[in-house]
Amino acid sequence: MSFAAWSAIFMTLIGAMSGAIFGTISSKNKSKSRN
């Protein structure tokens, strides 16, 4: 595969992982305390 294809897949995986982590953290913070 080409570098562009690998970078696209890599960024997609990182985006999905960071999105899931950020979603769980934000939901936990919301349930813990309201700012």
PQR file of N, CA, C, O and H, with PARSE charges and radii, in Angstrom:
ATOM      1  N   MET A   1       0.855  -1.210   0.000 -0.4000 1.5000
ATOM      2  CA  MET A   1       0.000   0.000   0.000 -0.0000 2.0000
ATOM      3  C   MET A   1       0.881   1.247   0.000  0.5500 1.7000
ATOM      4  O   MET A   1       2.044   1.215   0.401 -0.5500 1.4000
ATOM      5  N   SER A   2       0.299   2.322  -0.454 -0.4000 1.5000
ATOM      6  CA  SER A   2       1.049   3.579  -0.516 -0.0000 2.0000
ATOM      7  C   SER A   2       1.031   4.296   0.833  0.5500 1.7000
ATOM      8  O   SER A   2       0.246   3.970   1.724 -0.5500 1.4000
ATOM      9  H   SER A   2      -0.646   2.348  -0.780  0.4000 1.0000
ATOM     10  N   PHE A   3       1.915   5.274   0.952 -0.4000 1.5000
ATOM     11  CA  PHE A   3       2.000   6.017   2.210 -0.0000 2.0000
ATOM     12  C   PHE A   3       0.713   6.781   2.476  0.5500 1.7000
ATOM     13  O   PHE A   3       0.279   6.888   3.623 -0.5500 1.4000
ATOM     14  H   PHE A   3       2.552   5.538   0.228  0.4000 1.0000
ATOM     15  N   ALA A   4       0.099   7.312   1.425 -0.4000 1.5000
ATOM     16  CA  ALA A   4      -1.148   8.079   1.588 -0.0000 2.0000
ATOM     17  C   ALA A   4      -2.253   7.180   2.135  0.5500 1.7000
ATOM     18  O   ALA A   4      -3.031   7.595   2.994 -0.5500 1.4000
ATOM     19  H   ALA A   4       0.452   7.225   0.493  0.4000 1.0000
ATOM     20  N   ALA A   5      -2.317   5.955   1.635 -0.4000 1.5000
ATOM     21  CA  ALA A   5      -3.356   5.032   2.101 -0.0000 2.0000
ATOM     22  C   ALA A   5      -3.132   4.677   3.567  0.5500 1.7000
ATOM     23  O   ALA A   5      -4.075   4.652   4.358 -0.5500 1.4000
ATOM     24  H   ALA A   5      -1.685   5.618   0.937  0.4000 1.0000
ATOM     25  N   TRP A   6      -1.880   4.404   3.924 -0.4000 1.5000
ATOM     26  CA  TRP A   6      -1.573   4.060   5.314 -0.0000 2.0000
ATOM     27  C   TRP A   6      -1.862   5.228   6.245  0.5500 1.7000
ATOM     28  O   TRP A   6      -2.424   5.048   7.325 -0.5500 1.4000
ATOM     29  H   TRP A   6      -1.113   4.424   3.282  0.4000 1.0000
ATOM     30  N   SER A   7      -1.471   6.433   5.815 -0.4000 1.5000
ATOM     31  CA  SER A   7      -1.700   7.613   6.666 -0.0000 2.0000
ATOM     32  C   SER A   7      -3.193   7.850   6.844  0.5500 1.7000
ATOM     33  O   SER A   7      -3.633   8.236   7.927 -0.5500 1.4000
ATOM     34  H   SER A   7      -1.015   6.579   4.937  0.4000 1.0000
ATOM     35  N   ALA A   8      -3.981   7.623   5.787 -0.4000 1.5000
ATOM     36  CA  ALA A   8      -5.428   7.826   5.883 -0.0000 2.0000
ATOM     37  C   ALA A   8      -6.034   6.835   6.878  0.5500 1.7000
ATOM     38  O   ALA A   8      -6.867   7.207   7.704 -0.5500 1.4000
ATOM     39  H   ALA A   8      -3.623   7.310   4.907  0.4000 1.0000
ATOM     40  N   ILE A   9      -5.613   5.580   6.792 -0.4000 1.5000
ATOM     41  CA  ILE A   9      -6.127   4.561   7.717 -0.0000 2.0000
ATOM     42  C   ILE A   9      -5.684   4.881   9.140  0.5500 1.7000
ATOM     43  O   ILE A   9      -6.466   4.755  10.083 -0.5500 1.4000
ATOM     44  H   ILE A   9      -4.937   5.277   6.121  0.4000 1.0000
ATOM     45  N   PHE A  10      -4.416   5.299   9.292 -0.4000 1.5000
ATOM     46  CA  PHE A  10      -3.881   5.607  10.615 -0.0000 2.0000
ATOM     47  C   PHE A  10      -4.651   6.756  11.247  0.5500 1.7000
ATOM     48  O   PHE A  10      -5.028   6.681  12.417 -0.5500 1.4000
ATOM     49  H   PHE A  10      -3.781   5.401   8.527  0.4000 1.0000
ATOM     50  N   MET A  11      -4.888   7.825  10.482 -0.4000 1.5000
ATOM     51  CA  MET A  11      -5.606   8.984  11.018 -0.0000 2.0000
ATOM     52  C   MET A  11      -7.042   8.608  11.361  0.5500 1.7000
ATOM     53  O   MET A  11      -7.590   9.100  12.348 -0.5500 1.4000
ATOM     54  H   MET A  11      -4.582   7.887   9.532  0.4000 1.0000
ATOM     55  N   THR A  12      -7.657   7.740  10.558 -0.4000 1.5000
ATOM     56  CA  THR A  12      -9.033   7.325  10.835 -0.0000 2.0000
ATOM     57  C   THR A  12      -9.097   6.537  12.142  0.5500 1.7000
ATOM     58  O   THR A  12      -9.998   6.742  12.956 -0.5500 1.4000
ATOM     59  H   THR A  12      -7.212   7.340   9.757  0.4000 1.0000
ATOM     60  N   LEU A  13      -8.136   5.635  12.336 -0.4000 1.5000
ATOM     61  CA  LEU A  13      -8.113   4.850  13.574 -0.0000 2.0000
ATOM     62  C   LEU A  13      -7.883   5.754  14.777  0.5500 1.7000
ATOM     63  O   LEU A  13      -8.552   5.613  15.801 -0.5500 1.4000
ATOM     64  H   LEU A  13      -7.405   5.468  11.675  0.4000 1.0000
ATOM     65  N   ILE A  14      -6.941   6.679  14.657 -0.4000 1.5000
ATOM     66  CA  ILE A  14      -6.657   7.598  15.774 -0.0000 2.0000
ATOM     67  C   ILE A  14      -7.886   8.456  16.051  0.5500 1.7000
ATOM     68  O   ILE A  14      -8.226   8.687  17.211 -0.5500 1.4000
ATOM     69  H   ILE A  14      -6.397   6.794  13.826  0.4000 1.0000
ATOM     70  N   GLY A  15      -8.552   8.928  15.010 -0.4000 1.5000
ATOM     71  CA  GLY A  15      -9.742   9.759  15.191 -0.0000 2.0000
ATOM     72  C   GLY A  15     -10.843   8.990  15.907  0.5500 1.7000
ATOM     73  O   GLY A  15     -11.511   9.532  16.788 -0.5500 1.4000
ATOM     74  H   GLY A  15      -8.275   8.740  14.068  0.4000 1.0000
ATOM     75  N   ALA A  16     -11.034   7.733  15.530 -0.4000 1.5000
ATOM     76  CA  ALA A  16     -12.082   6.928  16.162 -0.0000 2.0000
ATOM     77  C   ALA A  16     -11.739   6.655  17.620  0.5500 1.7000
ATOM     78  O   ALA A  16     -12.600   6.758  18.494 -0.5500 1.4000
ATOM     79  H   ALA A  16     -10.492   7.293  14.814  0.4000 1.0000
ATOM     80  N   MET A  17     -10.481   6.307  17.883 -0.4000 1.5000
ATOM     81  CA  MET A  17     -10.069   6.012  19.259 -0.0000 2.0000
ATOM     82  C   MET A  17     -10.163   7.251  20.141  0.5500 1.7000
ATOM     83  O   MET A  17     -10.698   7.192  21.248 -0.5500 1.4000
ATOM     84  H   MET A  17      -9.782   6.223  17.174  0.4000 1.0000
ATOM     85  N   SER A  18      -9.641   8.375  19.648 -0.4000 1.5000
ATOM     86  CA  SER A  18      -9.683   9.607  20.443 -0.0000 2.0000
ATOM     87  C   SER A  18     -11.126  10.056  20.645  0.5500 1.7000
ATOM     88  O   SER A  18     -11.472  10.572  21.707 -0.5500 1.4000
ATOM     89  H   SER A  18      -9.206   8.423  18.749  0.4000 1.0000
ATOM     90  N   GLY A  19     -11.967   9.864  19.635 -0.4000 1.5000
ATOM     91  CA  GLY A  19     -13.373  10.242  19.759 -0.0000 2.0000
ATOM     92  C   GLY A  19     -14.070   9.406  20.825  0.5500 1.7000
ATOM     93  O   GLY A  19     -14.857   9.928  21.615 -0.5500 1.4000
ATOM     94  H   GLY A  19     -11.686   9.445  18.772  0.4000 1.0000
ATOM     95  N   ALA A  20     -13.779   8.104  20.846 -0.4000 1.5000
ATOM     96  CA  ALA A  20     -14.408   7.235  21.841 -0.0000 2.0000
ATOM     97  C   ALA A  20     -13.911   7.580  23.241  0.5500 1.7000
ATOM     98  O   ALA A  20     -14.694   7.631  24.189 -0.5500 1.4000
ATOM     99  H   ALA A  20     -13.140   7.680  20.205  0.4000 1.0000
ATOM    100  N   ILE A  21     -12.609   7.814  23.366 -0.4000 1.5000
ATOM    101  CA  ILE A  21     -12.046   8.159  24.682 -0.0000 2.0000
ATOM    102  C   ILE A  21     -12.620   9.482  25.162  0.5500 1.7000
ATOM    103  O   ILE A  21     -13.016   9.609  26.321 -0.5500 1.4000
ATOM    104  H   ILE A  21     -11.973   7.772  22.596  0.4000 1.0000
ATOM    105  N   PHE A  22     -12.666  10.470  24.268 -0.4000 1.5000
ATOM    106  CA  PHE A  22     -13.188  11.779  24.660 -0.0000 2.0000
ATOM    107  C   PHE A  22     -14.666  11.677  25.029  0.5500 1.7000
ATOM    108  O   PHE A  22     -15.125  12.362  25.944 -0.5500 1.4000
ATOM    109  H   PHE A  22     -12.344  10.367  23.327  0.4000 1.0000
ATOM    110  N   GLY A  23     -15.407  10.835  24.329 -0.4000 1.5000
ATOM    111  CA  GLY A  23     -16.828  10.671  24.624 -0.0000 2.0000
ATOM    112  C   GLY A  23     -17.039  10.055  25.998  0.5500 1.7000
ATOM    113  O   GLY A  23     -17.911  10.495  26.748 -0.5500 1.4000
ATOM    114  H   GLY A  23     -15.035  10.280  23.586  0.4000 1.0000
ATOM    115  N   THR A  24     -16.249   9.042  26.336 -0.4000 1.5000
ATOM    116  CA  THR A  24     -16.408   8.403  27.646 -0.0000 2.0000
ATOM    117  C   THR A  24     -15.987   9.356  28.756  0.5500 1.7000
ATOM    118  O   THR A  24     -16.629   9.404  29.805 -0.5500 1.4000
ATOM    119  H   THR A  24     -15.541   8.685  25.728  0.4000 1.0000
ATOM    120  N   ILE A  25     -14.917  10.115  28.537 -0.4000 1.5000
ATOM    121  CA  ILE A  25     -14.452  11.060  29.564 -0.0000 2.0000
ATOM    122  C   ILE A  25     -15.495  12.149  29.778  0.5500 1.7000
ATOM    123  O   ILE A  25     -15.808  12.493  30.917 -0.5500 1.4000
ATOM    124  H   ILE A  25     -14.396  10.075  27.684  0.4000 1.0000
ATOM    125  N   SER A  26     -16.034  12.691  28.690 -0.4000 1.5000
ATOM    126  CA  SER A  26     -17.011  13.772  28.831 -0.0000 2.0000
ATOM    127  C   SER A  26     -18.276  13.257  29.509  0.5500 1.7000
ATOM    128  O   SER A  26     -18.870  13.964  30.324 -0.5500 1.4000
ATOM    129  H   SER A  26     -15.779  12.411  27.764  0.4000 1.0000
ATOM    130  N   SER A  27     -18.697  12.035  29.184 -0.4000 1.5000
ATOM    131  CA  SER A  27     -19.899  11.483  29.815 -0.0000 2.0000
ATOM    132  C   SER A  27     -19.653  11.234  31.300  0.5500 1.7000
ATOM    133  O   SER A  27     -20.540  11.460  32.123 -0.5500 1.4000
ATOM    134  H   SER A  27     -18.215  11.460  28.522  0.4000 1.0000
ATOM    135  N   LYS A  28     -18.459  10.773  31.642 -0.4000 1.5000
ATOM    136  CA  LYS A  28     -18.133  10.549  33.056 -0.0000 2.0000
ATOM    137  C   LYS A  28     -18.127  11.870  33.813  0.5500 1.7000
ATOM    138  O   LYS A  28     -18.653  11.960  34.922 -0.5500 1.4000
ATOM    139  H   LYS A  28     -17.739  10.590  30.973  0.4000 1.0000
ATOM    140  N   ASN A  29     -17.532  12.893  33.209 -0.4000 1.5000
ATOM    141  CA  ASN A  29     -17.472  14.194  33.873 -0.0000 2.0000
ATOM    142  C   ASN A  29     -18.878  14.763  34.050  0.5500 1.7000
ATOM    143  O   ASN A  29     -19.177  15.386  35.068 -0.5500 1.4000
ATOM    144  H   ASN A  29     -17.106  12.820  32.308  0.4000 1.0000
ATOM    145  N   LYS A  30     -19.742  14.546  33.052 -0.4000 1.5000
ATOM    146  CA  LYS A  30     -21.112  15.058  33.152 -0.0000 2.0000
ATOM    147  C   LYS A  30     -21.850  14.368  34.293  0.5500 1.7000
ATOM    148  O   LYS A  30     -22.580  15.017  35.044 -0.5500 1.4000
ATOM    149  H   LYS A  30     -19.499  14.040  32.225  0.4000 1.0000
ATOM    150  N   SER A  31     -21.665  13.059  34.427 -0.4000 1.5000
ATOM    151  CA  SER A  31     -22.369  12.327  35.486 -0.0000 2.0000
ATOM    152  C   SER A  31     -21.780  12.659  36.856  0.5500 1.7000
ATOM    153  O   SER A  31     -22.497  12.658  37.856 -0.5500 1.4000
ATOM    154  H   SER A  31     -21.073  12.532  33.818  0.4000 1.0000
ATOM    155  N   LYS A  32     -20.482  12.940  36.905 -0.4000 1.5000
ATOM    156  CA  LYS A  32     -19.846  13.254  38.193 -0.0000 2.0000
ATOM    157  C   LYS A  32     -20.319  14.609  38.706  0.5500 1.7000
ATOM    158  O   LYS A  32     -20.911  14.698  39.781 -0.5500 1.4000
ATOM    159  H   LYS A  32     -19.899  12.941  36.092  0.4000 1.0000
ATOM    160  N   SER A  33     -20.058  15.655  37.942 -0.4000 1.5000
ATOM    161  CA  SER A  33     -20.385  16.997  38.426 -0.0000 2.0000
ATOM    162  C   SER A  33     -20.740  17.903  37.260  0.5500 1.7000
ATOM    163  O   SER A  33     -20.229  17.734  36.153 -0.5500 1.4000
ATOM    164  H   SER A  33     -19.576  15.582  37.068  0.4000 1.0000
ATOM    165  N   ARG A  34     -21.616  18.860  37.514 -0.4000 1.5000
ATOM    166  CA  ARG A  34     -21.993  19.817  36.478 -0.0000 2.0000
ATOM    167  C   ARG A  34     -21.280  21.133  36.750  0.5500 1.7000
ATOM    168  O   ARG A  34     -21.358  21.685  37.847 -0.5500 1.4000
ATOM    169  H   ARG A  34     -22.031  18.997  38.414  0.4000 1.0000
ATOM    170  N   ASN A  35     -20.587  21.620  35.733 -0.4000 1.5000
ATOM    171  CA  ASN A  35     -19.829  22.865  35.919 -0.0000 2.0000
ATOM    172  C   ASN A  35     -20.710  24.057  35.614  0.5500 1.7000
ATOM    173  O   ASN A  35     -20.259  25.199  35.710 -0.5500 1.4000
ATOM    174  H   ASN A  35     -20.524  21.171  34.842  0.4000 1.0000
TER
END
